Amino acid sequence: MRRTLAVAAALAVASPLTAAPAHAAPLRGPSARVLSPAGSPLDFAEQRLKTRLTMNVPDRLLVGERVPVTGRLERQDLDGTWGPLAGKHLDLQFNRPSSPDWNTIAAPVTDANGYYSVQVLVVENGAWTIDFADDPVNFPDDYRTYEMSYANTNVRQVTHRTSISGFNAAPEPVGLGGTLRASGTVMFTRADGTKVPAGGATVRLQFSTDGKSWKDKAAQSPMNGKFAIDVKAERDGYWRARVPDDDGYLVVPSVSNADHVDVRYRTYIHQFNASPEPVRKGAAITVKGLLYRYMPAGRPGPGAPVSLYFKAKGSSTWTGVAVVRTASNGWFSKKFKASKDGYWTAVYKGGSGYLRSNQPADYVDVR
């Protein structure tokens, strides 16, 4: 019941910080007998003094930091003047939006000038309230000579420290014009120092050719902290993810590690064939094909090494049998003596500017 008044007041106030005197019915003190001017006795009730209380909470509340909550308690004398109320215990409470309960987090005491100051740990979003003389049963007797007062805030949003875990840009290397996926998890640091997946904070994917000057390439709002952003691979360079503080969400900005991705031209082996099929044992088998390099248009790849492999029927092992170089028109060709049934394949292992490629195997029946 003692929180009903404070909660109702918090809901009714539009400004983020308010101070108000109590308006609960005064407790009446012991009666005293006095004489009227005519000499007849009158009942006189002791009057309780009004009080007022202020509270100051910092504008920026960073989770995990201790911040000062300050203010002043005053009382109004019978002649209407206001003065400090010293040496009085106050009750500072906090309420998270997901709970109806208010919990005491500190009990500051006013100094000789009525001021108080207490350091509190910022944990999460929530509302704050502080009150005086709200518990006449448990507070000292002299508190009953004062009316209750309180000050409170609306729900305050806190700022989170962020970090980015497990950032990776893949595949590495990637083909020019292909899809590059950047992924990772945005984390919030809690008041106890542990990290949890974040929600709500925007992630921006950035690119740099030199690892120094960065440009935004895409953005995404993570689901349970996780993000996966697809972009087109256009050139070699560095990629990183950044959590900014300019999208309206209260965060401390952070960046991931930088991941360098090598962009290479794609390659493909066309018209691969091992023939004739079937072939007589001891006769010649010709293995040939055409290597194309995409730069970005497809063109024959001259002077490139192509590795040829054979796997006998019933075996699981590929054996390298030759390395041949493509001609000026991109073609390669090699003859072998047919000895057993099996599969033939060709592999271009790539280079500094080209991706690896291989050809599905071609089966040859040797009779």
Summary of the structure (lengths in Angstrom):
residues: 367
radius of gyration: 39.6
end to end distance: 97.2
largest distance: 144.7
contacts: 1085
relative contact order: 0.11
helix: 4%
strand: 52%
